[in-house]
């Protein structure tokens, strides 16, 4: 340090010899230091550009392996090594600045003790220290703080690396820099503060010169960078909600369940449910496994109030775990089980991945609808499942032709059926023992309006017109909106209830706890909702479809040479009506009600054709899982 101070003192004395003014000597000294350090500044500029250039790849990497810190760190290191990036390079100017500042303090002290050097700078004594002089020299730390603020503003706007930081990072750095400048400016001499001000101002000029000479826009794909930031922000925003400062009951419960899940070894089968409403799709299969095997059912749910927690109190072989969507990302990456059963599609396509721990897990997809998977699921939604339980031959054929069209490996396609339909038909049969549900001369026909949640659905486009055309026509009408409507469009629901509250024949129903409304209806009116098939296949009664814009989740559905069931059966299990012709709806309703018996037989034939294993699908699904688990156990033991 003494050698450095000696060198700096020699340079400062040279500057003083040129300027004959110690203040201008400090400014000249600062300018020369920036000139000498240009190679370092250029290197830092290039290194910063390199970092931002890599950022899209890193952001996509973080989104892909979200939650897996080890894999992210490993892959990020590979990128740094490939691009020859040094993460510590940005600290070099700061380190040099600190060393120069420390050296300069000693140099100015030496200047103060030299009787041949005047410390007067336009009436200001550069040797004075504000903290010893009081408010008279307050301008010194204030000017230093302002110069630091100006530098931070310039860096936040134009520094290739700093401008890409978060607002919290930008303003945190600004606050630290300004605060440090005010603090130092108060305790060091005015001469040192002058150096700090000059250094900050020269740094601003240097920043814009470097951006002109080495323009980041020539190297960085900013469009791709924005896409990557958006992708990362989306996954970071999953499951976000306000948390209490020291956590809450739900958070503690989630952490405990996460820990408990991984404390269990040799898990054979795991079910994952997005919310309580999805248990009904697993119910038949789980009940079969509980009755016919000694398997422990591990059941992960994203709903802290899932019905599974009450069921587990009665059945000790059900082990439920509440895991929120964000923590689920890591849990699925570290999954250790023989079989994982899900109703959630798009495995691997978004944030939920196959296990990195075990490559031999069998992932089974169970549909939560009986209609076309090709039309109503996103492109590639089932590509990464090993097995799909198919409702009927239409789903099996769609998957087979999808595999052929895209050159995908063949999945196991189980001719399963639909256990929820079996349960609904059994429940419906019991309900008709006391009341056959048919309209007679003394009873008004019951119409159920059950819209979908898609864009331009019945509720959002033509529900009022439908009700106005049917009200007062001797019908009992129940409007049963989609649960998402009730959840997200509360004002619209209240508006409907208020509008028809005085009409005894119209009910806006927002309680979905019972299927009785579905069973009692003589006719259903819907748009493109999959509930049409549950209703028609359960009651064998007709459906009136309103031709709102078609629900298409897969824009490539026509690439598969299979007509989606949603289109194929639309005018087979009922009839359809253009929204422009709603003045004809009462005529259509009358026609369908008169032909109800004919539709009963016709729909029965379609059920036989398009639904596997009617009445015993739960057993089929359960037996497949048992057989698969037995094969895995034998394989581990080396048996044939």
N, C-alpha and C positions, 0 to 999 in steps of 0.2 A: 504493500500500500504506500510505503514511503517513496518507493521508486516512481509509482504512478503520480503521487502528489508532486514530486519534484518535476516530472515531465509536464504536468498541467500548469505548474507555477511558471515554468520556462515559457510555455505557449502564451499564458496570460500576460506575462511581462512583455512578450513580443507584440501582442495585440495592443497593450497600453502604449508601447513605444510608437505604434502607428497612429493611434487615435488621440493620445494625450488626454484621454478621459476614461476613467475607470468604468463608468456605466456603459459607454459605447464599446469599451474593450470586452466587457462581459457579453454584449450582443454579438460582437464579431467572433469571440471565442465559441459561442453557441452555434453560430452559422458555420464556422469551420468544422465543428464536431459533426454537424449534420452532413457536410460534404464528405468528410472522412468515412462516415458510416453508411454512405450510399450503397456500397456493395451488400452490406448486411440488410439494408432496407429493401433492396431489389430482391434479395433471396427470400425475405419474409413475405413480400408481395406475391412472389411466385408460389411460395409454399401455401399461402392463404388461398390463392386461386385454386391450387391443387385440391385443398380440403373441400372447398365449395363444389368443385367439379365432381368430387367423389360422393358428395352428400346425397344425391338422388339414389345411388346404389345402396348407400348405407341406410337411408330411410326405408327403402323397400325391404332391405335385409331385416331391419328392426321390426317392421310390420309382419314379415313372414314368420320370424322366430320369436314373436312377442312373448315375453315372459321367460324365455330360455336365455338367461344372461351368459352362460358359459358358451353356448353356440354362437351368440351374437359377438361376444368378445373374440372368439376364435376366427370367425369369418371376417370381422372388422380388421383384425391384425393381418390377415392375408391380403386384404385390399390395400392397407397401408404399405405393406412390404412390396406388393406389385407396383404401386405408384411411387415408391421411394419417398413416402411422406414422413416427415418428422413432426410429431405432435408438439414437441417442446420448442419448436422454432419461434413461435409467436411470443415466447417469454424472453427471448434474447434481447430485444430492444429495451424491455422493462429492466432487465438485469443491468444492462449497460447504463441506462439512465440513472439507476440507483447508485452505481459505482461512481459515475461522473458527479452526481449530486454530493456524495460523501466527500469526494476529492475536492470539489469546488468549495465546499464549506471551509476546508482547511486552507485552500489557496487564498480565499478572501480574508481569512484570519491573518495569514502571512502578509497580505497586502495592507491590512489595517496597521500592522506593526512596522511597516516600512515608511520612514519619514519622507522619503522621496516621492511617495505616491499619494495623490489627493483622492479622497473618497467622495468628493462633492460631485453630484450629478444633477445639474439644473436646480441647485438649492437644496437637494436632498442628500443627506449623509447616508451613504450605502452601508456604513458599518453599524448603523443603529438597528436594534432589535425591537419590534413592536411590543412584545410582552413586557419589556423593561421601560418603554416610553408611554404606555397607556394608549388612549384613543387617538392621540395626535398622529400616530402612524397606522391607523386602522386601514387606510387605503391600500397598504401593501398586501395584506392577506386577501382583501376583497378583490383586488386586480388579479392576484394569482388564482383565486377561485373562479373568477369570470373566464380567464384564459383556459382553465381546465374544462369548464362547461362548454366553451366554444369548440374545443377539440373533440369532446364527446359527441356533440351535436353533429359535427362533420363526420366523425367515424361511424356513428349510427346510420347516417344517410349514405355514406360513400365508401367506407372501408369494406372490402370484398367479404371479409369474414364476419366483422362485427354487425354489418347490416342484415345478416341472416340469422342473428341470434334472436331469442324471444324478447318480448318487451321487458319482461322481468329482469332478464340478463342485461339488456341495454341500460335500463334506468338504474339498475343496481350498480352497474359499473360507473355510471355517471355520478350517482350519489357518493360512492366511495372515493372517486377521483376528486370531486369538488370538495368533499369533506376533508380529505387528506391535504389538499392544497391550502385550504383555509387554516388547517391546523399547523402545517409546516410554515406557512407564511407568517403566522403569529409568533413562532418561536425561533425562526432563523433570521439572519440579518436581511435588510432590504436588498442588498446586492444578490444574495442567493435567490430571493423572491423574483428579482429581475431576470436572473438566469432562467427560472422556472417559466416565467411568462414568455420570454423569448423562445424557449424550447417548444412550448405548446403552439405558439403562433407559426414557427417555422415548420412544425410537424403537420399543421393544416395545409400549408402550401405544398409541402412534400407529398402529402396524400393525393392531392389532385394532379400533381405532375406525374406521379407513378401510375395513377389510373389512366392518364392520357397516353403514357408511353407503353404501359402493359395493361391494356383494357380487359377487365374480367369478362365482358360480354363476348369477346372473341374466343373464349375458352369454355365458358359455363353454359350448359343448356338450361336456361332459367325456366322454360316451359315444363321440362321434365322435373326440375327441382320442385316446382309448385305442385305437380301431380303427386310426387313422393311425399311432400309435407302433408298433403290432404289425406293420402292413404294412411300415413302414420297417425295423424290427428283423429281419423275415424276410429281406428282400433284403440287409441288411448282414451277416446270418449265413450267406449263401450261400458255400460253399467255405471256410468258416472252419476253420482248423487251427492248431495251435501252430507258431510259427515260431521259429527260432533267433535269438538276439539280433542277430547281424550277417548274417542271411539264411542260406540254404542253397543247395545245388546246384540243387534243383528250382526255387526262386524265381528264381535267376539265369538259369536256362535259360528259364523262362517269359518273363522280361523281354526276353531276347535274341531269342526267337522272335517276340514281339509287335513288337519293333522291326524285325526282318527282314521280317515280313509286310507292314508298311506301307512298307518300302523298295522294294517291287516295285510298279511302275506297270503299268497296262493289264492287270490280271488278268481273264481271261475267265471262268474257272469255279472255284468254291470249294465243297468238300464240308465239312460239319461233322458230326463224330461225337462223341457223348457219351462213349464209351469204346471200348476195343478190340473189344468184341463186336459193334459195329455195322458194322464194315467189310464183313461178309458181305453186307449189304444193298446196298452200293455196288459190290461186287467185279465183277460182270458188266459193269456200265455203264462202270466205270473201265477195265477191260481192253479193252473195245471201243474206247474213246476213245484209248487208248495205241497200239493196233494200227492204227487207221484214220485217225488225225489226228496233227497235230504239236502239239496242245494241251499246255500245262503244267498239271498237276493240282495245285491248291493245296488241301491237306488239313489242316483244323484239328481237333484232337482234345483232349478233356479228360483223356486218359489218358497220362501220361508214358511208360508202357510199351506203348503201342499197337503192334500188329503193323505198322502203316504205316511206322514208322521203319526196320524191317528191310527192308521191301519197297522203300523209297526208296533203299537202298544198292545195289539191283540195277537200279532204274529211275530214271534221272536226271531224268525229266520229272515225277516225283512230288515235290512240295515239302511236307514235313510240318511242322506247327507245334504245339507243346504250349502250350495256353492254358487256364488254370484257369477255373472257372465265373464267378468274380467279374470277372476281367479280360476275360472274353468279353463281358460287358455293354457295355463301352466299345468293344471291337473291332467288335461287330456294329453299334453306332450309327455307327461311322466306316467301315463296309464300303464298299469301292470295287471292284466286280466286275460283270460282265454277268449271271452266273447264280450263284445260291447254292442248293445241294442239301442237304436236311436230312431226317433221320428223326424229329427232335424236333418234336412238334406245339406248339400254343399260341403261335405267333409273335405278338408284340404283346400277348398277353393277360397276360403276367407280366413278368419282368425282361428277357427277350430281345426286342429291338425290331428293326423294319426300319431300314435305313440312313437317317440324317439327311443323309448326304452325297450320295447318289444316289437319286433317286426312281424310276429306270427299271430297277432291278435286278429280275430275274425270280426269285422264290423258288419252288423246286420241293419239294414234299413227297413223300417215298417211304415208303410204309407198311412197317412191320416186323412185319406179320401179315396173314393172308389172310382174317380174319373181318370182322365188322361194324365199320366206323369210327364209325357213329352210336351204337352201344351202348357200345363200349369206349373211346371218347375223350371228353374233357370237352366240354361245350357250347361251341360256337364255336372248337374247337381248330384248325380249318383255315380259318377265315374270312379270315385275312390272308395266305394263300398265293396266288400267282398261278396256279400249276399244281399239279395232283395227278396222280401216276402211279397209276392204278387197277388193282387186281389182277384184278377181274372186273366183270361188269355190276352186281352187287349194290352194290359201292362207288360206282360211277358214278351209279347211280340214287339212292342215299342222298344224295350231295352235291347232285345236281340238285334233289331235293325239299327239301333243307335250304335251298338258295338261294331257292326259291319260298316256303317257309314263313316265312322271316325277311326276305324282300325284299333279299337280298344280291346284289351284282354277280356275274355268271357267271365262273367260273374256267375255265381250260383243263384239260380232263379227258382225259388221255392213256390210251388203251386199251393198257396196258403188259403186265401179267401179273405174274410174281413170279420174278425171276432166281434167288433162293435156291432156290426149288422146282425150277427147271430143273437147277441144280447138284446138288441132293440126289437127284433122279431119275436123273441120269446116274451119280452115285456109287453109288446103290443098284443100278442095272442092272449095273455092273461087279462089285459085291460078290456078286451072285447067280450070276455065271458059275462061281464056285468052290463056292458053297453056296447052294442055292435058298431057304434060310431057312425051309423048311416043316417042321412037326413030322411025324414018321413013327412007326411002331410001336416003334422003338428009341430015340426021342428025345423028351425032355420038351418040352412046349409052353412057349414063352417069353412071359412077361407083363411089360410095362413099365408101372410106375405113375409117372406124370409130373404132379404137381399144379401148380396155379397158385400165385401169391404173394398172392392176394387174401385178405381177411378170411374166416374160417371155411372155409378150404380143407381138402383131404383130410388133409394132415399134421397140422393142428391140431385136427381133429375126429374122424376115423374111420379113420386109417391102421392103427392097431393092430388094430382089429376086422376090417378087410379082410384083413390078413395072417393073422390067426388063423383066418379062415374058408377061406383058400386054402392055407395051409401043410400039407404032408403029403399034397397031392392030386395029386402027379405033375406039378407045374409048376416051372419055373425063374423066379423072380420077381426083377426088378430095380426098386428104388425109386430114381428119379432126381429128387430134390427140385429146386425152382426155385433158381437161383443165389442169389437174395436170401435164401432160407431158410438156405443153407449159410453165407452171410455174416453174417446177423443172429441166427440161432438155432443157434449152434454147440453149445450144451449139449444141445439137443433132438436134433441130428444124432448127437452122441456117445452119447446115451442109446439111440437106435435101433440104432446099430452094436453097442453092447454087448449089447443085448437079443437080437439075432439073429446074433451072431458065431459061434455053434455050429450054426447052421442052414445047411447047405451049399446049400440051394435058395433062399435069400434073400440078396440083396446090396443094401446101402445105398450107392449110387454118388454120389460128390461130385466126380468128375473129369469135366468136360464137354468135354474136348479132342477126343473122337471121337464120330462119329454111329453107330458100329457097333452100339451097344446099341439104337438106334432102328431100324436096318435089320433086325436079327435078330429083333426082337420079333414074335410072331404075333398079339398083341393089346395094345392100350394101354388103360389105365384112367386117367382124368383127371376133372377137375371142369368148370371153365369156361376152361381154358387154351387159348390159340390154337395150342399145339403139336399139338393134336388134328388140325388141318387139315394141318399140315406132315407129320405122320405118315401120315394117311389118304391124302393126295394123292400122297405119295411111294411108299408101299408098296402102296396100294389094299387095305389090310387094315382090319378093323373096329375101332371104339372103343367102350368101355363108359364112359358118362358117369355120374358120381355126382352126384345133384342137390343139391349143397350150395347155399347162397344164391347167387343169380345175381350175376355181376359186372356192375354197372351204373355206369359212370363218368359217363354223361349222363342225369340224371333226366328230361330232356325227350325221351328217345328215341322215345316213343310219339307225339310230335307229328308225326313223319315217317311217312307211310303206306307204310312198307317193313318187312316182318318181318325182323329181324336174322338174318343167316346162322347165328349161334350158336344161335338157337332153331329156325330153319327146318330145318337139316340134322341136328339133334341125334339124331333117331331115324331118320335116313336113312342116315348113314354108320356106324351102330351102334345101340345102344339105351341107355336111361338107367335108373337105379335110384335109388329113394329111400333116403337113409341109414338110415331106420328099418327097411328090409327087407334089410339086409346079410347076413342069414342065407340069402338067395336068390342071393348073388353067384356062388357056384360053379356054380349052374344056368345063370345068364346067361352066364358065361364059356364053358361047354360049348356052349351054343346058338350063340354067335357064332363059336366055332372050327369047329363043324360046317358053318356056313353061309359059311365064309370065301371059297369060290370064288364064291358068289352075290354077296357084297359086293364082290369084286374087279371084277366087271363093272358093278355098280351105282355104285360110287365112280368108276370110269372115266368113266361118263356124266356124273356131277356135275362132274368136272374139266373136261370139254369145255364144260359149260354155264356154269361159274362162274369159269374162269380164262382170261384172254386170252393169246394168243400163246404157247401151251405150247411150250417148247423154244427160243424165240428172243426172250424178253422183253428180254434185255440189249441185243440189237441194236436193238430198237424204242426203248428208252430212250436209247441212245447216239445214234441217228439223230435223235431229236427234239431233243436238246441241241445237236447240230451244226447242225441247221436253224435253231434259235432263235438261236444265236450268229451265224450267217451273216446272218440278217435284221437283227440289231442292228448289225452292221458296215456293212451296206448302208444302213441308216437314218442312221447317223452320216455316211456319205459323201454322203447326199442322193440315193441311187439308189432306184429303185422296185423 
